[in-house]
Amino acid sequence: MSDDSAKSSRVRLARGVSPWLLPTVAAAAATALLTRRDRRWALAAVPLSALTGGMLWFFRDPDRTPGEGRILSPADGVVQSIDPWPDGRTRVAIFMSPLNVHVNRAPLAGNVTSVQHVAGGFLPAFNKDSDQNERVVWHFETALGDIEMVQIAGAVARRIVPYVSGGAKVAQAERIGLIRFGSRVDIYLPEGISPAVSVGEKTVAGVTRIDRG
């Protein structure tokens, strides 16, 4: 399924953007009004209006038609690495640039057994040591057993906003959280399940199949 067919014409703004967006919109509107009195205010109004437009794009949250597959991508982005784990699982790391949609989605239907915030640094998400960044670790009890997903904050994205908490029941491809600006999301495939994606491949949250059937 293509990116275009995955997205409907309806686009909303992601939950959790107000602390960033509202002050920017207010400042852009105020300076635009002041420009009518004194054109010198345009020096502030133009960049603030451009910033507002950029943030509206960054925080878009399009509706999606879920793809087919046991495990769907939790994030829009590019597959950064695929690594076998000592316990038999396979980690698929997806890098999200500032141009990607930042809303993350449940890779499978199931129950959220835990949502744990872990303090850490703020290295660029493409850095190999970004595993130790600020992050939120999710565990889902699913038909395939326990599935782990990790939202990792980057150098700019210093705020992760979970939409649901432990004990919640989620549908596959349901919105579960937001990482502001560029970042990374890791999904751990259970032992015996091979990835259907490769390094460098683009993914669409809730649409791209991650596991090989």
C-alpha positions as CSV (number, residue, x, y, z in Angstrom):
1,M,0.0,0.0,0.0
2,S,1.4,3.4,-0.9
3,D,1.8,6.4,1.4
4,D,-0.8,8.3,-0.6
5,S,-3.4,5.5,-0.4
6,A,-2.8,5.1,3.3
7,K,-3.7,8.7,4.1
8,S,-7.2,10.1,3.9
9,S,-8.1,13.6,3.0
10,R,-8.7,14.4,6.6
11,V,-5.7,15.6,8.6
12,R,-5.9,16.6,12.2
13,L,-3.2,18.0,14.6
14,A,-1.6,15.6,17.0
15,R,-2.6,15.6,20.6
16,G,0.1,17.1,22.9
17,V,1.3,19.9,20.6
18,S,-0.5,22.9,22.4
19,P,2.5,24.0,24.6
20,W,4.6,24.4,21.4
21,L,2.1,25.5,18.8
22,L,-0.3,27.9,20.6
23,P,2.4,30.5,21.7
24,T,3.9,30.4,18.2
25,V,0.5,31.0,16.6
26,A,-0.3,33.8,19.0
27,A,3.0,35.5,18.4
28,A,2.6,35.2,14.6
29,A,-0.9,36.7,14.7
30,A,0.2,39.5,17.0
31,T,3.1,40.6,14.9
32,A,1.1,40.3,11.7
33,L,-1.4,42.8,13.2
34,L,1.4,45.1,14.3
35,T,2.8,45.0,10.8
36,R,-0.3,46.9,9.6
37,R,0.8,49.8,11.8
38,D,4.5,49.6,11.3
39,R,6.1,47.5,8.5
40,R,9.2,47.0,10.6
41,W,7.2,44.4,12.5
42,A,7.4,42.2,9.3
43,L,10.9,41.3,10.4
44,A,9.3,39.3,13.2
45,A,6.0,38.4,11.5
46,V,7.5,36.7,8.5
47,P,9.7,34.2,10.3
48,L,7.1,33.6,13.0
49,S,4.5,32.9,10.3
50,A,6.9,30.5,8.6
51,L,7.6,28.8,11.9
52,T,3.9,28.4,12.5
53,G,3.4,26.8,9.1
54,G,6.3,24.5,9.7
55,M,4.9,23.4,13.1
56,L,1.5,22.7,11.5
57,W,3.3,20.4,9.1
58,F,5.4,18.8,11.7
59,F,2.4,18.0,14.0
60,R,0.0,16.8,11.4
61,D,-1.8,13.6,12.3
62,P,-3.5,12.1,9.2
63,D,-6.1,9.3,9.5
64,R,-4.8,6.0,8.3
65,T,-6.4,2.8,6.9
66,P,-4.5,0.0,8.8
67,G,-2.3,-2.3,6.6
68,E,-2.4,-6.0,6.6
69,G,0.0,-8.0,8.7
70,R,0.6,-9.4,12.2
71,I,3.0,-6.6,13.2
72,L,2.7,-3.1,11.6
73,S,5.2,-0.3,11.8
74,P,4.7,1.9,14.9
75,A,6.3,4.9,13.2
76,D,6.7,6.8,10.0
77,G,10.4,7.0,9.0
78,V,13.3,5.0,7.6
79,V,14.6,1.6,8.9
80,Q,17.9,2.5,10.4
81,S,19.0,-0.9,11.6
82,I,17.9,-4.5,12.1
83,D,19.7,-6.3,14.8
84,P,19.5,-9.8,16.3
85,W,19.1,-9.6,20.1
86,P,20.8,-12.1,22.5
87,D,17.4,-13.4,23.7
88,G,16.4,-14.4,20.1
89,R,14.3,-11.4,19.3
90,T,15.1,-9.0,16.4
91,R,15.2,-5.2,16.9
92,V,14.0,-3.0,14.1
93,A,15.0,0.6,14.6
94,I,13.0,3.3,12.7
95,F,14.5,6.8,12.4
96,M,11.9,9.6,12.3
97,S,13.1,12.8,10.7
98,P,11.5,16.2,11.5
99,L,9.6,15.9,8.3
100,N,7.8,12.7,9.3
101,V,4.5,12.4,11.1
102,H,5.4,12.1,14.8
103,V,2.4,10.2,16.0
104,N,3.2,6.5,16.9
105,R,0.7,3.7,16.6
106,A,0.2,0.3,18.2
107,P,2.0,-2.4,16.2
108,L,-0.5,-5.1,17.3
109,A,-3.8,-5.3,19.0
110,G,-3.6,-6.2,22.7
111,N,-3.3,-5.0,26.2
112,V,-0.7,-2.4,27.3
113,T,1.0,-4.1,30.2
114,S,3.4,-1.3,31.0
115,V,4.5,2.2,29.9
116,Q,7.8,3.1,31.6
117,H,9.6,6.4,31.3
118,V,13.4,6.1,31.5
119,A,15.6,9.2,32.0
120,G,18.6,9.6,29.7
121,G,20.5,11.9,27.4
122,F,19.6,13.6,24.2
123,L,22.0,12.5,21.5
124,P,20.9,12.6,17.9
125,A,18.6,9.7,17.2
126,F,20.9,8.4,14.4
127,N,23.8,8.1,16.9
128,K,24.6,4.5,17.8
129,D,24.6,5.5,21.5
130,S,21.1,7.0,21.4
131,D,19.9,3.8,23.1
132,Q,20.7,5.6,26.3
133,N,18.6,8.6,25.5
134,E,15.4,9.7,27.2
135,R,12.9,7.1,26.3
136,V,9.5,5.4,27.0
137,V,9.4,1.6,27.0
138,W,6.2,-0.1,26.1
139,H,5.1,-3.7,26.6
140,F,2.0,-5.1,24.9
141,E,0.4,-8.5,25.7
142,T,-0.7,-9.8,22.3
143,A,-1.6,-12.9,20.4
144,L,2.2,-13.3,19.7
145,G,3.1,-12.9,23.3
146,D,4.9,-9.9,24.9
147,I,5.9,-7.2,22.3
148,E,8.3,-4.5,23.3
149,M,8.4,-1.1,21.7
150,V,10.7,1.8,22.7
151,Q,10.1,5.5,21.9
152,I,13.5,7.3,21.9
153,A,13.9,11.1,22.2
154,G,16.5,12.7,19.9
155,A,18.6,15.9,20.2
156,V,15.6,18.1,19.4
157,A,12.7,15.8,20.5
158,R,13.0,16.1,24.2
159,R,9.4,15.3,25.0
160,I,7.5,12.0,24.6
161,V,3.8,12.1,25.2
162,P,2.0,8.7,25.7
163,Y,-1.7,8.8,24.9
164,V,-2.6,5.6,26.8
165,S,-1.3,4.1,30.1
166,G,-0.7,0.6,31.4
167,G,-3.9,-1.5,31.5
168,A,-5.4,0.0,28.4
169,K,-6.6,-2.2,25.5
170,V,-5.5,-1.0,22.1
171,A,-6.4,-1.9,18.5
172,Q,-3.8,-2.5,15.9
173,A,-2.7,0.8,14.4
174,E,-4.4,2.9,17.1
175,R,-2.6,6.1,18.0
176,I,-0.7,5.6,21.3
177,G,1.8,8.5,21.6
178,L,3.8,11.3,20.2
179,I,7.4,12.2,20.0
180,R,8.0,15.8,19.2
181,F,10.3,16.5,16.3
182,G,12.9,14.0,15.0
183,S,13.5,10.8,17.0
184,R,13.5,7.0,16.8
185,V,11.2,4.1,17.6
186,D,12.4,0.5,18.1
187,I,10.2,-2.5,17.8
188,Y,11.3,-6.0,19.0
189,L,10.1,-8.9,16.9
190,P,9.6,-12.1,18.9
191,E,11.9,-15.1,18.4
192,G,11.1,-17.0,15.2
193,I,9.6,-14.0,13.4
194,S,11.7,-12.4,10.6
195,P,11.5,-8.8,9.5
196,A,9.7,-8.0,6.2
197,V,11.6,-4.7,5.9
198,S,15.2,-3.9,5.1
199,V,17.6,-1.1,6.2
200,G,16.9,2.1,4.3
201,E,13.2,1.2,3.6
202,K,10.6,3.8,4.4
203,T,7.8,2.9,6.8
204,V,4.3,4.2,7.4
205,A,2.9,4.0,10.9
206,G,0.0,1.6,11.1
207,V,0.4,0.6,7.4
208,T,3.7,-1.0,6.6
209,R,4.0,-4.6,7.6
210,I,7.1,-5.3,9.7
211,D,7.0,-9.1,10.0
212,R,7.4,-11.6,7.3
213,G,4.4,-13.9,6.9
